[in-house]
Amino acid sequence: MARSSDGPDDRAGQVGTCNVSVSKAGKPMYSDLDEPTLKEEKQDAMTLRTGSRNRSWTMSVTWSLMAVCMLLLSTCTTYVPVAGGDNFAYIYGKGAAAIRLQARVYHASENRSVIWYKLRTRDLLYRSEGGGPFRARVIIKYEAYPTIAGGTLLDSASTFVKDVSDTPKEDKDLIGSLDMRRGDQRSFMLKVTALDLNRDTETTVFIPVETGEPGHRQGFLPMSERGIPLFDDNVPAGMRVRILCEQYAGRTLVAERIKAPGKLPTPVFAPAGEKPIVEVDDTYSVTVGEDGSFPFTADSTGLHYFRTDTSATEGYTLSTFNSTYPTVRTASDMVPPLRYITSLQEWNRMLTADDPRAEVEKFWTDAAGDRDRARAAIDAYYGRVESANRWFTSWTEGWRTDRGLVHIIFGTPSTIHKGSTGEVWIYGEETNLMSLTFTFDKREGPFSDNDLTLRRDPNFKGAWYRNVEAWRNGRVFQN
């Protein structure tokens, strides 16, 4: 059985106004456990073509993006509650926003920071006036606040993005950048919003920003060989990238290759296991070129941790898990996540089978009762595995994290509250005593700022087994 994929590789992109056309390719399918200042900017644009299985690239340069930046004076003292009791469930797919927005911050120097953003043109509304070409109009805006809960507005700016296309239904990546002014605040929360003017819809992402620590991960920007920024800090095994770190031009960095932890999280009702042990496989050095970058090939799986020197407490981590990550395409991708809903005996039988894919298909067919229901269950289960990989990857695969575990078994919560110390997921009405509430606490560590741990509770046991049993009966369960 196979799951079909309609989306492009999330790493393909463009600077300015980009056209990336993508071909479709098929892919597969624990119970024990002030006044604005206006200016115009002309930006380069690249046209890229990528297939979702075998990548091929073609480039052509155009000049088309006119950006209008509205820079508000940093002396503004407006108070705006950014989050408060806001529901962030849309970030993880609940009533998903019409616009998919990715953004990251790169500190190019001690005085200059850049916000890179990526949109999917399929999410934008293209309109034609008088039979001419179709145009999309988007405003990208950032606002800086002391915390995610709001406070005094520290700074804000926006840029107007216009994309022109003869074929508006194509699914392409639209990538651009916006300079962010640096103030005295060493750490703050950045709110980045994309507003589709044609459709009057918007989506928002939040980025914690750190500017004071030398060697911080935001001083590094992974890029494709073609110079396209990547929006994830994990790359497939064998992929060649160039890491931009202009602050360290001409310097030698210390690098460590670390084994990715392979331990699975315990069920939501059981005591958490011991914290994974950091195992360093190799230590080496890399020299940053005078252009402020160095090439890197992810030739082995694990974490690659770069620091300015051995005494540095901050660094940048690039993770490599397998050649297909974050997608699920091979039998070796399909078996491990099934541990959450199988017995140890069942799981070991799949792992050691001569044909693991056949064993996986047999498991789902037996569970669902027929191939059509099995196919739907496969699509749902591994769809959640893939989305967990995209949202929750830290220093291990997203599906292996506590949030990944809860997301796969219980689905997307009705309500999510986010704060500087973690997240609260609520399944059901927030004021209903029968609703399930999971609390995740942020765990500080050198390798990731996306590492959260679940507060486990024996009272979750009944809900856990109900959902596991539903999966084992081939029923897609969404609390």
N, C-alpha and C positions, 0 to 999 in steps of 0.2 A: 504494500500500500504506500502511496506517496501523497505528501502534502504539496500543494501548488503554491508558488510564490509569485506575487505580482509586483513587488517593490524593487527598486534599484538597490545596489550596494550602498549602504549609508555612508561609505567613505568617499564615494565619488562626489565631485563638486565643482564649483566654479567661483572665480573671483569676479565681482561686479555683476554683469548679466550673463548667466551661464546657461547653456543648453546641453543637457545630458540626457540623451535618449537611451532607453534601457529595453533590452529584449527579455521576454519571459523565459524562465527556465524552471523545470520541475525540481522539487526537493522532497525528501522523505517526510515520511511520517515521523511508605515505610510503615508499612503498617506496624512493624516492630519499632518501629520507632516514633527774575528781573526782566529787562527787555531782551528779547531774543536777538542774537546776531546772526544774520543770514549769510551764507556763502555757498558757492557752487563748487562741486568737486567732479572731476572727470576721472573715471576709473577704468582700468583694463578689464576686459572680459575675455573669458576663454570658452571655447566650445569643446566639450568632451563627449565621447561616446563610449559607454561601457556596457558589456554584457554581464548579466548577473552571475554567470558561471566562468566564462573565459573572458578576461578583460582585454579589450583592445582600446587604444586611445587615439583620437585624432584631435588636432587643435587648430583653431583659427582665432585670430585676434580681432576684436571689434572695439569700437569706442561708442558706448551708448548710455552708460549710467550717469544721470545727472542727479546729484545728491544735494539736498538743502538741509544744512545742519542748524538747528536752533539751540544755541548754547546759552543756558540760563546761568545767571551770575551765581557763583558759589556762596555769596553772602546771603542768599535767600534763606529765610527761617520758617518757611511753611511747615506745619506739622501735618503729616499724613499717616494714618494707620495703615500700614502695608498689608498686614496679615490679620492680626487680631484673631477672630474666629473664622477666618476664611476657610473654605473647603477646597483642598488641593487634590481631590480625587481625580480630576481631569488629567493631571500630570501622568498618572499611571493607567489611563485608559477609560475611566468611568465617565461617560458622557464626554468622550474625548473632544478636545478643542478642535475646531475646524482647521486650524493652522498648526502644523507641526513645526516647532521652533527649537533649534539647538543653538547654544551660545557658549562661548568660553572666553576667559580673560587671559591675555598674554602681556607680561611686563617686559617690554622691549628694552627698557633701560631704567635707571633709578628715577627718572622723571617722566617717562612715557609709558602708558598702558593702552592696549588695544582690545576692543571687544570684537571678536569674530562671531558672525551669526550665519546660520544656514536655514533656508526655507525650502519646501517642496512646492514646485509650481502647480502640481495637481491640486494642492490645497487652496490655491488662489483663484479668484474670479477674474477672468479675462473678458474685457468688453471691447466691442468694435463700434466705432462711430463712423457712420456714412460708408460702410463697406470696406473700410481700410483694415490695417492689421489690428490684432487684438492686443490690448494693453492691460497689464495688472499694475495697481498702485498700492504701495505698502509704506507705512511709516514704522521704522524701527526706533524705539525710544528706550533710553535707560534712565533709571533713577537710583541714586545711592542713599541708603539710610543706615543708621547705626546698627540696627538689627532687623531681622525678618518681621518683627512685631511693629516696626515703624520707628517714629521719632522725627527729629528734625531732618528735613531734606538737605542732604549735603551737596548734591550736585545733580544735574540732569541735562540731557541733550537728546536730539533726535535727528534722524536722517530720512529723507524721502527716496524711496526706491521705485523705479519704473522699469518694468520688463515688457518688451514687445515680442510678439510671437505670431506666426501665421497658423500655427497648430496649437491652440490653447489647451488641448486635452492631454498633451504629452506630460510625462512625469519626469521632471528634471530637478536638479539641485541648483539653488540660487544662493550663492555665498558672497558675503561682503564684510566690510569692517567699519568700525566707528571708533575714533580716538576717544579715550576717557581721560578727563583731566584728573590729575593727582592732587589731593590736598594733604592736610596734616594727619588725617585719620589713618592709622596703621591697618585697621581691620574694619570692614563694614559689609553690609549686604547690598548686592546689586540686583535690581529688578529690571529685567529686560522684557519689553513688550513688542509684539508684532501686531499691527492693526491693518487689516485689509480694508482699504477705503471703498472699494467697489462693493464689497459684501457687508461691510460694517460689522466685522467679527474680529476678535483678537485673542491672543494667547500670551501667557507670561511664564517666564522661567526665573528662578532665583539663583544667584551665584554668590557664595561667600568669598570675599576678596581679602587677601593678605598681602600687604605691601612692605612690611618692615623686615621680614626674615630673609637673610641672604640664602640663596640656594633653594628658595621655596618652589614648589612644583609649578606655580603659575609663571615662573620665569623661563619655562620650556614650552615649546609648541611643536608637536609632531606634524610633519608634512609628507605628502606623497612625493614620489620622485619627480613629479611634474610641478611641484611647488604649491600643491593644493592643501590647505590646512585640514587636519583630521580632527574630528570632534569627539573622538573616543581615545582613551589612553590604553586601548588594547588593540593589537593587530594580529592577523593570522600568522601562523608559523611560516617562515620563508619569505615574508613580505619585506621589501626594502623600503626604508623611510629615511627622511632627513630630519634631524631634530634641531630646531632653531632655538638658540639661547644666546642672544646677542650681548647680554651683559657679561658673558664669560668668553668673549672672543679671544683666541690665542692662548687660553688656559687649558690645563690638563685636569680632567675630572676623574674622580674615583668611581668605579662601577662595580656592582655586585650582581651576580645571577643567583636568584633565590628560588628554592622549590616552592611552587604554589601549594598551599595546604590542600590535602585530599580528603580530609575528614568531613563527613556529612553532619549537618546540625541534628540535634535530637528533636523528637516531636515536641509540639508546643506545650505539652503538659508535663514533660519530663525535665529533670534538672539539666542545666546546660553542661556540656562537656568541658574539658579543660581547654584553655586558650591555646590555639595552634602554636607550635614551636617554629621559630624562624630557622630554616636550614640554608646556609650559604653554600652554594655549589662551587662558585668560582669568584675570584676577585681580579679585576683587570683595570686598565685605564684607557680613557679616550681623550683625544686632543681636539679641541674646538678650533675650527678654522678661523682665519682672520675675518671671514664674512659672518662669523657668529653662528655657525652650524656645524654639525658633523653627521656623517652617514651612519646608518645602523641597519643591520639585517637581523631579524628575529629568527635565528637559525635553530633555536631550541625553545621548548615550552618553559614557562615559569615567569618570574618577575625579574626585570632588569632595573636596578636601582642606581640612579646617578646622583652624586653629591660633589660639592666643590672641594671637599677634603674629608678625611676620615673623622674629624672632630665635629663636622656639621651635623646638626640635629634635624635639618630639613633637606629634602631632596625630591627628585622626580622619578616616578615609577612608570615604566611601560610594560604591560603584561602581554604574554603570549600563551594561549591555551591550546588551540589546535588550528588547523588550516581552514576550518569552516566556521569557527566561532564568530559571531554569537548565534548563528543559525544551527538547526538540527538537520543534518543531511545523511549521515552515515549510521550504520548499526552501532558503532562505538559511541556515537552521540546519543543514541536512543535509549540504550540500556541503563546507564548510571542513574538518570533522574527517576526511573521507575522504582527505585529503592523506597521512595516515600509511600508507595501504595502496594508493595509486594512483601511477602515474607522473605526471610533470608534464603530459604531453600529455593524459592521461585527465582529470586534474583541471581543466585549463584548458577542456577541452571542456564539462565540466559547468557551470563558472562562466559561460561565455559562451552556453550553450544558450538557445534561446527558451523551452523548457520544462525547467528544471533538475530538477524532480521526476521527470519521465519519464526523464531521463538517469540519475538516481540509481537508479530502480527497474530500469532496463535493466542497469545495472552489477551490481546484486545478483542479478537473475534469471539473467544470463549466468554469474555466478560460481557460483551454487548449482545451476543446472540446472533448477530448477522453482520455481514460485511459493511453495509451502509451505516449502521449505527457505530460500528467499530471505526470506520473512517472518520465519522464526526467526532468521536471521542479522541482519536489520535490527533486530529487537527486542533482540538481545543487544548489538550494536555501539552503537546509540544509547542503550541502557540504561546502558552503561558511560560514554558521553559525559555523560549526565545525572548519574550518580552522581559522576563526576569534578568536574562543576560544583558539586555540593553539598558535596563534601568538600575540594576542593583550590583553590577560588577564592582568589586572593591579590590582586594588583593587575592580574591578567589573568584571563580565563575559566579555570575549572578544567581543561578539556580541553586548553588550551594549555600547561599547566605540565609540568614533568618527571614529577611523580607521575601527572598525568593521562595523559600519553603511555604510561607503563609500565602503568598500570591498564587502559587501553583495549586495548593489544596483548597483554598477558600475563594479564590478569585479576587477581583478588585473591590476594595471596600466602598461603602456608600459615602463615607466621609473620611477625609484625611486632614489632620491638623499638623502643621510643621512648625518647628521652633529651632532655636539655635542649639538645643541639646538633644533633639531627636524628632520622632514622629509618633502620632497616635492614629491608628486605623480603627474605624468603627464600621461594623457590619450590621445594618439595620438602622432604625431611627435612633438618633443620638440620645434621646431622653427615655428610651425604652429599656427597662431593666433586663429584658431578654436579649438585647443586642450583644454582640461579641465585640470586645474592645481589646486590641493588641497595642502595647506600648513598646516602642523601639528606642533605645538610648544610643546616642552617638558614642562610639568608642574611638578615642584618640590613638593615632598610630602614625608611623613614619611613611607608610606606603599608600594610604588612601584617605580622602576626606568623605568617603561614601560608605563607611563601615558602621553599621548599626546592629545592635544586639537586642533580642527579644526578652522582655520580662516574662518568663514562663510561669504557668500557674496550673496546678492540678485540676482546677475547675474547667480547664479547656478540654479535658479528656473526652467527654461525651461528644462535643462538637467535632473534635478531630476524627473520631472513629465513624461518626455519621458521614462525614465528607469522604473519608477513605473508602468506606463501603459503597458510597454512590459511585465513585470512580471505578471500583472493582465490578460494579454492575453495568458499566458502560454508560453511566448517566453523567452529563456535565453538570456539576453542582456549582451554583453561584449564590452565596449567602446574601 
